[in-house]
Amino acid sequence: MTVRTANLQDVAAIARLSDELGYPCDVAAIEARVRKVTAQKHHLLLVAQNDRGEVCGWLHAFGADYIESGFRVELAGLVVAKAAQRSGIGSRLVVEAERWARGIGAEFISVRSNINRAESHPFYRKLGYELKKTQQVYRKRL
C-alpha cells in the first residue's frame, strides 16, 4: 500500500469512495472541491493505493485556529473501500495526517464521528483518540 498526496487524477476514485460511504457526489463537484482544497496551505488530501495501484481510501484534514482552544487539525473525512477495511489503510492514513499536523504546529488533532457510524468509534479509540463530547450539529442552507 502507498499513501500519497491526492491529485486531479484521483477525482473519480474519491467520488466513488464517497458514494460508497453514503455521500453520493457528482465527479465535477468533487473535482472543484479537490482543486480548492489542494490549493490551500492548511489542508491535506491523501489517497491510499493498493498494490495494484487502485485508490482504496482517502483522508482530508485541515488546520484551523480556534479562539478558545488554539490551532488544531480536524480530520474532515476518512473513507476506506468496504472491501479494504480492516487492512490497516485507515490507520495508515490517520498516522500520516498526524505527522502532517505535528509538522504544521497543531496543538492537537480531532475528529467528529457520526453516532450512526458505530464501527468507527473503536477504530479511533484504538488509535489513541479520546471521546471529548457529544453534540448536535445544526446546519442552515445559504
Disulfide bonds with the S-S distance in Angstrom:
none
